[in-house]
Amino acid sequence: MKDIAELISKYGFPIVAAVGLGYFVYYVWTWATKEIKPVLSEANKVLIALIDRIRMLDNDLIRLNQKVNIVLQLRKMEHDELTKKAHDFIIEDEKMPEPVPQEKAADEEKKEPKKK
């Protein structure tokens, strides 16, 4: 403390304060470059790797969504096709004459003998 008082009396307060602040800036600069910069560099590498993984997952989700949409479209087409076939079958069935029950047919054969 006595040394600082002697420096201030010899060079003046502004000069001693400027030297002290210069040393503080030097200390902070060396601390940041030795301690913080390597940690930030490593964090930056990890961040880039995570961004790449997110992009890959996003691409996978897009492809999966496209596949699901295609499967849903195919199912709808199959459903529409089966519905159309069922509808056509019902319409054809309505056009056909009603079948004669076997008992009724047997009674009619007994009444009318076959002509040769």
PLY file of the C-alpha trace (Angstrom):
ply
format ascii 1.0
element vertex 116
property float x
property float y
property float z
element edge 115
property int vertex1
property int vertex2
end_header
0.00 0.00 0.00
2.95 2.27 0.80
4.40 1.54 -2.65
1.22 2.69 -4.38
1.18 5.90 -2.38
4.81 6.57 -3.40
3.96 5.89 -7.09
0.99 8.27 -6.94
3.11 10.99 -5.31
5.91 10.47 -7.85
3.87 10.04 -11.15
0.40 11.30 -10.29
-2.91 9.53 -9.91
-3.97 9.52 -13.61
-0.77 7.75 -14.70
-0.95 5.11 -11.95
-4.67 4.53 -12.65
-3.99 4.12 -16.40
-1.25 1.57 -15.70
-3.54 -0.30 -13.28
-6.37 -0.38 -15.82
-3.92 -1.50 -18.52
-2.87 -4.43 -16.33
-6.55 -5.26 -15.67
-7.27 -5.33 -19.40
-4.21 -7.53 -19.99
-5.30 -9.93 -17.21
-8.86 -10.22 -18.54
-7.59 -10.71 -22.10
-5.21 -13.53 -21.16
-7.86 -15.19 -18.97
-10.43 -15.06 -21.77
-8.06 -16.45 -24.39
-6.69 -19.24 -22.19
-9.82 -20.27 -20.30
-12.90 -19.19 -22.20
-11.89 -19.53 -25.87
-11.19 -23.31 -25.75
-14.47 -23.94 -23.94
-16.38 -21.85 -26.50
-14.66 -23.65 -29.34
-15.70 -27.03 -27.93
-19.24 -25.80 -27.32
-19.38 -24.55 -30.91
-18.39 -28.00 -32.22
-21.07 -29.66 -30.09
-23.64 -27.14 -31.27
-22.80 -27.82 -34.93
-23.10 -31.58 -34.33
-26.50 -31.10 -32.66
-27.73 -28.93 -35.53
-26.67 -31.63 -37.99
-28.55 -34.27 -36.00
-31.66 -32.08 -35.90
-31.49 -31.63 -39.68
-31.16 -35.39 -40.17
-34.16 -36.00 -37.90
-36.14 -33.35 -39.74
-35.35 -35.02 -43.06
-36.34 -38.40 -41.60
-39.63 -36.97 -40.36
-40.35 -35.47 -43.78
-39.68 -38.82 -45.50
-41.77 -40.68 -42.94
-44.63 -38.23 -43.34
-44.52 -38.71 -47.12
-44.62 -42.49 -46.71
-47.58 -42.29 -44.35
-49.43 -40.03 -46.78
-48.80 -42.49 -49.62
-50.06 -45.41 -47.51
-53.19 -43.44 -46.59
-53.80 -42.60 -50.25
-53.39 -46.25 -51.25
-55.79 -47.37 -48.51
-58.34 -44.80 -49.65
-57.97 -45.99 -53.25
-58.43 -49.62 -52.16
-61.44 -48.67 -50.05
-62.97 -46.74 -52.96
-62.33 -49.67 -55.30
-63.91 -52.18 -52.91
-66.88 -49.87 -52.34
-67.37 -49.53 -56.11
-67.19 -53.31 -56.57
-69.71 -53.84 -53.77
-72.00 -51.22 -55.26
-71.73 -52.80 -58.73
-72.43 -56.23 -57.23
-75.54 -54.92 -55.46
-76.81 -53.30 -58.66
-76.21 -56.50 -60.66
-77.92 -58.52 -57.94
-80.98 -56.25 -58.12
-81.20 -56.77 -61.89
-81.21 -60.57 -61.60
-84.58 -62.31 -61.27
-85.37 -63.71 -57.89
-84.36 -67.34 -57.55
-87.18 -69.83 -57.24
-87.06 -71.72 -53.97
-86.24 -75.43 -54.43
-89.51 -76.63 -52.87
-91.55 -74.47 -55.20
-89.56 -75.69 -58.19
-90.08 -79.32 -57.16
-93.86 -78.75 -56.83
-94.02 -77.21 -60.29
-92.12 -80.16 -61.79
-94.63 -82.59 -60.24
-97.54 -80.65 -61.67
-96.08 -80.42 -65.12
-94.49 -83.64 -66.23
-91.64 -83.24 -68.63
-92.59 -83.66 -72.25
-90.40 -85.82 -74.38
0 1
1 2
2 3
3 4
4 5
5 6
6 7
7 8
8 9
9 10
10 11
11 12
12 13
13 14
14 15
15 16
16 17
17 18
18 19
19 20
20 21
21 22
22 23
23 24
24 25
25 26
26 27
27 28
28 29
29 30
30 31
31 32
32 33
33 34
34 35
35 36
36 37
37 38
38 39
39 40
40 41
41 42
42 43
43 44
44 45
45 46
46 47
47 48
48 49
49 50
50 51
51 52
52 53
53 54
54 55
55 56
56 57
57 58
58 59
59 60
60 61
61 62
62 63
63 64
64 65
65 66
66 67
67 68
68 69
69 70
70 71
71 72
72 73
73 74
74 75
75 76
76 77
77 78
78 79
79 80
80 81
81 82
82 83
83 84
84 85
85 86
86 87
87 88
88 89
89 90
90 91
91 92
92 93
93 94
94 95
95 96
96 97
97 98
98 99
99 100
100 101
101 102
102 103
103 104
104 105
105 106
106 107
107 108
108 109
109 110
110 111
111 112
112 113
113 114
114 115
